[in-house]
């Protein structure tokens, strides 16, 4: 007799395979049925460790970015017989790949995560400027905008880590940071292009985000009136 699962030869007197513990089919059975009365236990692979899951995520992320890289290189080479516009795309994809991998490395170190994102963004700006042959915009607008975004992200992270309770306050801080970054970006671009700081579009963005942010923060930090306000606004 042989085991129907693993195929090894078994003694006719045993009821289960000594190797894989599968029930052994015997003909005829006591009840006249040609099949065993119990099913073979389903074996499942052991769960992956956190390091194995991170390694698998890094591998899948890398393979996912290699697909557009190969497509861009192939299209650019067959069209122009050289690497021209594809270099800009490859540099951007490389930065996006690093941004996707960083959370897997610094998932519990938010400040190192923010610092790494800033450094990659600065390197991306420098690479794009060198490829375009114009780096005059890096110092007046490129670097200040990235640094401002990093400082605002650090501020939101510090407020989040020091808060006793997370809720609408997080959304309020993020909206405030976006409003401040919009105004700073508008001023920097205006100074570089026109020589005067006259914010335009950022005023519309800030005037839209600030009331929502203030309302969220008010609802979060006024717990004594929170139920009454929720009932009033039907939320």
Buried (B, 14 or more C-beta within 10 A) or exposed (E): BEBBBEEEEBEEEEEBBEEBEBBBBBEEEEEEEEEBEEEBEEEEEEEEEEEEEBEEBBEEBEEEBEEEBEEBBEEBEEEEEEEEEBBBBBBBBBBBBBBBBBEEEBEEEBEEBBBBBBBBBBBBBBBBBEBEEEEEBBEBBBBBBBBBBBBBBBBBBEBBEEBEEEEBBBBBBBBBBBBBBBBBBBBBBBBBEEEEEEBEEBBEBBEEBBEBBEBBBBBBBEEEEBEEEEEEEEE
